[in-house]
Amino acid sequence: MNESDVNESDKFNAIKDEYLFLMNAYESMDQRALLIKGWALTLIPSGIGFSYVYPIAQIPMLVLCLLASGVFWYLETTWKSFQYHFQARIQDIEAFARGEGDINLHPMQTFTRWFEAFHKTHRKRFMDNATMPIVFTPYLFLIIVIAVLLALANQP
């Protein structure tokens, strides 16, 4: 085995390790997105309930819950955007493994490729992610429910 074979083998192993790391990071971000949803679906309904237990604080509490719904929606959308920026590097490595794409793919370029994807697509991807049913479903529902409750609370 000559030196170039060893270097190619090391390069392949480094790219394989990077791929496994990226896939693990990508999947673990879904777990964190579910954690964000869990917090939202615990705190916001609790706040709605609190607003009816203490009627003097009903409108301010409902407004706070409405704002919190928007904040959690924004937070999860941002998190999904961060997750999806890993896709560019994952796709690079998968194309390399299929013998397509860049034959001279260099290992350990996750950070660089993530920021390239971020700067190219962040604004568009953010809006796309915000309107994905998997992201907006609980928040949009909560916002509609809270808006209806606020409208009913303002009636004499």
C-alpha positions as CSV (number, residue, x, y, z in Angstrom):
1,M,0.0,0.0,0.0
2,N,1.5,3.3,-1.0
3,E,1.2,6.7,0.7
4,S,-1.5,8.0,-1.7
5,D,-3.7,4.9,-0.9
6,V,-3.3,5.7,2.8
7,N,-4.2,9.3,2.3
8,E,-7.3,8.4,0.1
9,S,-8.3,5.9,2.8
10,D,-7.9,8.5,5.6
11,K,-9.8,11.0,3.5
12,F,-12.7,8.5,2.9
13,N,-12.8,7.6,6.6
14,A,-12.9,11.3,7.5
15,I,-15.7,12.0,5.1
16,K,-17.6,8.9,6.4
17,D,-17.1,10.1,10.0
18,E,-18.3,13.6,9.0
19,Y,-21.4,12.1,7.3
20,L,-22.2,10.1,10.4
21,F,-21.8,13.1,12.6
22,L,-24.0,15.2,10.3
23,M,-26.8,12.7,10.2
24,N,-26.7,12.4,14.0
25,A,-26.8,16.1,14.4
26,Y,-29.6,16.4,11.9
27,E,-31.7,13.9,13.6
28,S,-31.0,15.3,17.1
29,M,-32.3,18.6,16.0
30,D,-35.7,17.1,15.5
31,Q,-35.6,16.0,19.1
32,R,-34.9,19.6,20.2
33,A,-37.7,20.9,17.9
34,L,-40.1,18.5,19.7
35,L,-38.8,19.9,23.0
36,I,-39.6,23.4,21.9
37,K,-43.1,22.2,20.9
38,G,-43.5,20.5,24.3
39,W,-42.6,23.7,26.2
40,A,-45.1,25.7,24.1
41,L,-47.9,23.2,24.5
42,T,-47.3,23.1,28.2
43,L,-46.8,26.8,29.0
44,I,-49.4,28.4,26.7
45,P,-52.4,26.3,27.6
46,S,-51.4,26.8,31.3
47,G,-51.4,30.5,30.7
48,I,-54.9,30.3,29.1
49,G,-56.2,28.4,32.0
50,F,-54.6,30.9,34.4
51,S,-56.4,33.7,32.6
52,Y,-59.7,32.1,33.5
53,V,-58.9,31.2,37.0
54,Y,-57.9,34.9,37.7
55,P,-60.3,36.9,35.6
56,I,-58.7,40.2,36.5
57,A,-55.6,39.1,34.6
58,Q,-57.5,37.5,31.7
59,I,-56.8,40.0,28.9
60,P,-53.1,40.6,29.8
61,M,-52.5,36.9,30.2
62,L,-54.2,36.0,26.9
63,V,-52.1,38.7,25.2
64,L,-49.0,37.2,26.8
65,C,-50.0,33.7,25.6
66,L,-50.6,35.1,22.1
67,L,-47.1,36.7,22.1
68,A,-45.6,33.5,23.5
69,S,-47.2,31.5,20.6
70,G,-45.5,33.8,18.1
71,V,-42.1,33.5,19.9
72,F,-42.2,29.7,20.1
73,W,-43.2,29.6,16.4
74,Y,-40.3,31.9,15.5
75,L,-37.9,29.8,17.7
76,E,-38.9,26.5,16.1
77,T,-38.8,28.0,12.6
78,T,-35.2,29.2,13.4
79,W,-34.2,25.8,14.7
80,K,-35.6,24.1,11.6
81,S,-33.7,26.5,9.5
82,F,-30.5,25.7,11.3
83,Q,-31.2,22.0,10.8
84,Y,-31.9,22.3,7.1
85,H,-28.7,24.2,6.4
86,F,-26.9,20.9,7.1
87,Q,-28.6,19.4,4.1
88,A,-26.1,21.0,1.6
89,R,-23.1,19.2,3.1
90,I,-25.0,16.0,3.6
91,Q,-26.0,16.1,-0.1
92,D,-22.4,16.8,-1.1
93,I,-21.2,13.7,0.7
94,E,-24.0,11.5,-0.6
95,A,-23.2,12.6,-4.2
96,F,-19.5,11.9,-3.5
97,A,-20.4,8.4,-2.3
98,R,-22.4,7.7,-5.4
99,G,-19.5,8.8,-7.6
100,E,-21.3,12.0,-8.6
101,G,-20.5,15.6,-7.8
102,D,-17.1,16.9,-6.6
103,I,-14.6,14.1,-6.9
104,N,-12.1,16.1,-4.8
105,L,-14.5,16.6,-1.9
106,H,-12.5,17.6,1.2
107,P,-13.4,16.3,4.6
108,M,-14.1,18.5,7.6
109,Q,-15.9,21.3,5.8
110,T,-19.2,21.2,7.7
111,F,-18.9,24.7,9.2
112,T,-17.9,26.3,5.9
113,R,-20.7,24.6,3.9
114,W,-23.3,25.3,6.6
115,F,-22.5,29.1,6.4
116,E,-22.5,29.0,2.6
117,A,-26.0,27.5,2.7
118,F,-27.1,29.9,5.4
119,H,-26.0,33.0,3.5
120,K,-27.5,31.8,0.2
121,T,-30.9,30.6,1.4
122,H,-31.7,31.8,5.0
123,R,-34.4,34.3,4.3
124,K,-36.3,32.1,1.8
125,R,-35.8,29.0,3.8
126,F,-37.0,30.7,7.0
127,M,-40.3,31.6,5.4
128,D,-40.6,28.1,3.8
129,N,-40.0,26.5,7.2
130,A,-42.4,28.8,9.0
131,T,-45.2,27.7,6.7
132,M,-44.4,24.0,6.9
133,P,-47.4,22.1,8.6
134,I,-45.0,20.2,10.9
135,V,-43.8,23.6,12.2
136,F,-46.8,25.9,12.3
137,T,-49.6,23.4,13.3
138,P,-49.7,23.9,17.0
139,Y,-48.8,27.6,16.9
140,L,-51.3,28.7,14.3
141,F,-54.0,26.8,16.1
142,L,-53.0,28.4,19.5
143,I,-52.9,31.9,17.9
144,I,-56.4,31.4,16.4
145,V,-57.8,30.0,19.7
146,I,-56.3,32.9,21.7
147,A,-57.5,35.5,19.3
148,V,-61.0,34.1,19.6
149,L,-60.8,34.1,23.4
150,L,-59.5,37.7,23.3
151,A,-62.4,38.7,21.1
152,L,-64.9,37.0,23.5
153,A,-63.2,38.5,26.6
154,N,-63.7,42.0,25.1
155,Q,-67.4,41.6,24.7
156,P,-69.6,43.2,27.4
